[in-house]
Amino acid sequence: MKAIKAAYLRLAKIYHPDALVTKSTPEDVTKSINADFSSIRAAYEELWMLAVPEGDDVLEPEPAAAFLG
C-alpha cells in the first residue's frame, strides 16, 4: 500500500488542479485537468478499497488536499 500511496502523492502534486489552473486557463483545459485528476483519484480509491479488508470502514483514503500541504 505504501507504493500506491507514494505514486498517488507524486501524481497529486503534479496534476492537482490547484497547482495547474489559473484565472487565465481556458475552460476546456480546466475541464481536462479536472478530469485527469479525477481519474487519478478514482484509481487511488479503487486500489485502496482492494487493499482494505472487507467490512473494515475504519480505513478510508485520505483526501487529496492532505497531501498538498
PATOR-19623 format. One record per residue (C-alpha): residue in one letter; y, x, z. Coordinates in steps of 0.2 Angstrom, whole numbers, plus 2048, in hexadecimal, padded with zeros to 3 digits. Example, Ala and Ser with C-alpha at 12.3 -4.5 7.8 and 13.67 -1.06 7.14 Angstrom:
PATOR-19623
A7EA83E827S7FB844824
end
This chain:
PATOR-19623
M800800800K80C80F803A80B8147F1I80F8027EBK81E8017F7A8248127F2A82380D7DFY82C7FD7E3L83A8067EDR83D8127DFL83E8047D2A8497F97DDK8558077DFI8568097CCY8557F77C6H85D7ED7D4P86B7E27CCD8787E77D9A8767F97D3L8787F57C1V8837E57BET8957E77BEK8A37DA7BAS8A47E17A9T8917DF7A6P88D7D3798E8847C379ED8757C6793V8737D779AT8757D07ABK8677C47A8S85C7D17A1I85F7DC7B1N85B7CE7BCA84B7C97B3D8457DC7B3F8487DD7C6S8407CC7C9S8307D27C0I8307E27CBR8327D77DAA8247CB7D5A8187D97D1Y81C7E17E2E8197D07EBE8097CD7E2L8027DE7E6W8077DC7F8M7FE7CB7F9L7EE7D37F2A7EF7E1800V7F27D580EP7E37CD816E7E07BA812G7E97AF81ED7F37BD826D8057B6825V80C7C3831L80F7D0823E81B7CB815P8237D6808E8347DD80EP8437D6805A84A7E27F7A85B7E3800A8527EC80EF84E7FB803L85F7FD7FBG86980080B
end
